[in-house]
Amino acid sequence: MSGNAGAVAFALVAGVAGSIQVVVNATLGRRIGVVDAAAFGSVVAMLVLVTATVFVRSGDGVTSALKQPAWLWLGGVMGALIVTAIAYSPPRIGVFATIGIIVAGQLVMGALIDAFGLFGVERIPLHPARVTGLVFLAAGALLVLRR
């Protein structure tokens, strides 16, 4: 499998895992509280990743992240926000709507990051097809809120 095909497959698996994560965290959130469920899920994720780091060590270790600019820690902050949102939102708007809105938000922000080269990524300009796709995504996100 080529590197790109592997990346596509991995992203697809992550998408499936994300949908499962939404419903599991929402259920746990109803049972123990939203913030507690988000914290527990993050602790489990940390344990899995620390274990994986022991076996797949590819750099100077996790502690080298402490030497990086603070803006690079935003991934952890955003992860906490996402995990808390998926524990909070599904009981109120449904799993499908939660996932649809999160994905729409990710795609809109992704298009903006590409278009403006934010966070040091290569600029990929918006063109009419991308803008049309974003409009359809926004419409789709609104439609999934209907029950």
N, C-alpha and C positions, 0 to 999 in steps of 0.2 A: 504494500500500500504506500503510495507516495506521501510525502509530508503534508501536502494540501488535503489529500483524501483522509489522512489520519486526523488532521485538524477538524475537518468537517464531521467526521464520525464522532470524535470526542465532544465537539460542540453539540451534536444531536443528542448524545447520551446525557450531557449536562442539562440540556433542555428538558428531557424526560425526568431526570433526577430533580430538577427544579420544580416541576409540577407535583411530584410526589412530596417534596419538601414543603410545599405550600399547604397541602391538605394535612400532613402530619403535624407541622408546627401549629396550624390553626386549631387542630384537635387538642394538642397539648396545651396551647394557650387558653382554651376554654376550661381545661381541667385544672391548671395550676396558676394561670395568670399569664398575660401577654409578655411582660418583661422577663418573668422567670423562664418561660418557654424559650424566648429568644436567647437568654443567657445560657440555658442548658444546651440548646442546639449549638451555640458557639463553642462551648466547652467540649462537646463531643467532636465538633469539627477540628478544634485545636488538637485534641488527642490523636485523631486520625492523621492529621498533617505532621505532627511531631513524630509519630511513629514512622510515617512515610519518609520524613527527612532523614531519619537514622539509616534507612536503607538506600535512599537515592540522593545522597549528599552530593550536590553539584557546585557548591560555592564555598564561601568562608563560614557558612553557618548562619543561622537565623539572627544571631547577635549582630552580624554586620549590618542588618537593617537599621539598627540604632544609630549608625554613623551616616545614614543617608539623610537628605533634606526632609524636613517634616512633612512637606506636601506629599511625599511618596507614602506616607502612612494613611493617606485618605482612603486607600483600598480597604483597610480595616474598619474605618469609620463608616464607609458606605456599606460594607458587609453587615455591620451592626444595624444600620438603618433598614436594609433590605430584610434581614431576618426578623426584625421587630414588625415591619409592615406585613410580612406574610403570616405572622402569628395573629395580627390584629384584624386585617381586612377581610379574609374569607368568611368569617361568621356574619359579617355585616353586609357584604356585597356579593359573596359567592366566590368559589375557587376560580371559575372560568373568567369572571370579570377581573379578579385580582391579577391573574396571570396576564390577561389581555392588556390591562392598563400598565403593568410593569414592563411587559415586552414593548408596548408602544412607547413608553417613556425611554426605555433603553435605546430603541431605534432612533428616536428623535435626537436624543443626546449624542448617540453615535454619529449621526449625520452631521451634527454641529461640531463635534470634536474633529471629524475628518475635514469638514469644510474650512475650519479656521486653524487647523493644525495644532489644536490645544494639547497641552501636556507633552509637547515635543514629538507628536506623531506626524507622519508625512501628510501633507495636505491633499485631500481628494475633493475637488469642487462639487458643489451641488449642481445638478443639471435637471432639466425638466422632468425626466423620468423619476429621479429620486424625490423631487418635490411632490410629484403626483402620488408616489408611494406613501409619502408621509401624510398627505391629505387623506388617503384611503385608510391608513393606520389610525389616524385621529377619529375618523368616522366609525371604524370598527371598534375602537375602544369605547366610544359612546354607545354603540349598539349593544355591546355585551353587558352594559349596565341594566338593560331592560330585562325584566323577569317574565 
